[in-house]
Amino acid sequence: MTGNRFVCRHSALNWAEFQTIQKWLHRTVEEQGFSDATIDLADLRQAYPNGAVPLIVLLDQYRQTQGVDFDIVPPSDPLCLRTMTEQNYLGYLAAGKSHAAVSGRPNALHQFTGDSQLNDLIDQQIHQVLERAVYAEGVLQSFEWALNEVAGNVLVHAGVDVGWLQVVVHPNSRHMAIAVADGGLGIPANIRSAYKEFSGKRDEDAIAFALQEGITSRPDFGQGKGLTGTLEIAKSNLGGRIAIHSQKGKVEWLDGRLRIAGDFPPFTGTFVDIQLDTSQPIAIEKALWGKGPAFPFNENFYGQDTRVGEMKFLLSEEASSFGNRPTAVKIRNKVENLLVSAPNDVLVIDFQNIDLIASSFADELFGKLVIALGFVGFLSRIRIVNINKFCRGIIDDVVQSRIVQSRSNQNE
């Protein structure tokens, strides 16, 4: 670190490294008065949401409030460079100088303003998450509920127009990370404005107080259940955790206990970091005081205009072509997740406007579903409609082959 140039000497951009950069920026911009700064990330090998997202929020604040110009030296490691590009980190860090942030990327960080944009973004995230993996019971409902509640808090409580949201799913490690951030007022300031007894108390105590059920700085907007419920969801998930950073305080649920501590340097605004083990079930009704979500996502997206006990899956909306296994894997993940989330419903797969599917696609989707569900289970849970003779013949062929193969394996 010399002058107005910071060189990242660690291989990982995480919360600890973010705080190191934050301290340097405070000295460089606030104390020394530099209006330009270079952040050299050439040595990075990994970037995590809990390091990249708060750094992006901080740089955005400096740009907007003090007009600071930042140059970002990207990672030299090809894999890290690709990851940071695909997750929009470089696009937002460099603010359009060298890499552009792209909307719609899976696992990527996205900026939102206003409720309409946030609603569209959450819908997009739900569809992408459905494709990425198969989840244990209650995980998807918990994910959607927490995402809506925590991101919605930005619009109501932050006092700023811009929020940041990222959902990362790692199928192999069965891990999901949810990051929501803003550069606004912060939880402690909101609590002190609503509860005068917290004037002069520590920021971390104000955050812990906000995690209690019924505590809200805006009773005209809510009932104080968002953060509390999200904490309970993390507690209910074996391996789940949540960390909330706001101003000079941090509250974290980790390894079965709630940790309350000071956070320095302070993070202007609020950063919520949620981690879930997607292979571990979540008893969402128990976590949410005996009440599940009013509108489970499967009904919101796949139960519209259907009879009770049915979900409609319009295959033509899931892909532009149906000729390869990777596409079929994403669709099968969605189908399996829908069946788990609504165990008493029949999924109606509609082939409307689809003239052709490849055998490899049909095998990956329908052949493997038959093996997973069993032939009787498949017939009782899946109904195929509006399918032409050719596509039906392809499916019949791969299903019969899978059944023969399965019986042969059992006899060996």
HELIX and SHEET records of a PDB file:
HELIX    1   1 TRP A   15  LEU A   25  1                                  11    
HELIX    2   2 HIS A   26  GLU A   31  3                                   6    
HELIX    3   3 PRO A   49  GLN A   66  1                                  18    
HELIX    4   4 PRO A   78  GLU A   86  1                                   9    
HELIX    5   5 TYR A   89  LEU A   93  1                                   5    
HELIX    6   6 GLY A  114  ARG A  132  1                                  19    
HELIX    7   7 VAL A  139  HIS A  157  1                                  19    
HELIX    8   8 ILE A  187  ALA A  194  1                                   8    
HELIX    9   9 LYS A  196  PHE A  198  5                                   3    
HELIX   10  10 ASP A  203  ALA A  210  1                                   8    
HELIX   11  11 GLY A  226  SER A  236  1                                  11    
HELIX   12  12 ILE A  284  ALA A  287  1                                   4    
HELIX   13  13 PHE A  297  TYR A  302  1                                   6    
HELIX   14  14 LEU A  315  GLU A  317  5                                   3    
HELIX   15  15 ARG A  325  SER A  341  1                                  17    
HELIX   16  16 SER A  359  ALA A  362  1                                   4    
HELIX   17  17 ASP A  363  GLY A  367  3                                   5    
HELIX   18  18 LYS A  368  LEU A  373  1                                   6    
HELIX   19  19 PHE A  375  ARG A  381  1                                   7    
HELIX   20  20 LYS A  389  ASN A  411  1                                  23    
SHEET    1   A 3 ARG A   5  VAL A   7  0                                        
SHEET    2   A 3 ASP A  36  ASP A  40  1                                        
SHEET    3   A 3 ASP A  69  VAL A  73  1                                        
SHEET    1   B 2 ALA A  12  LEU A  13  0                                        
SHEET    2   B 2 GLN A  46  ALA A  47  1                                        
SHEET    1   C 5 LEU A 109  PHE A 112  0                                        
SHEET    2   C 5 GLY A 163  HIS A 170 -1                                        
SHEET    3   C 5 HIS A 175  ASP A 182 -1                                        
SHEET    4   C 5 ARG A 257  ASP A 277 -1                                        
SHEET    5   C 5 ARG A 241  LEU A 254 -1                                        
SHEET    1   D 3 GLU A 310  LEU A 314  0                                        
SHEET    2   D 3 VAL A 346  ASP A 350  1                                        
SHEET    3   D 3 ILE A 382  VAL A 385  1                                        
END                                                                             
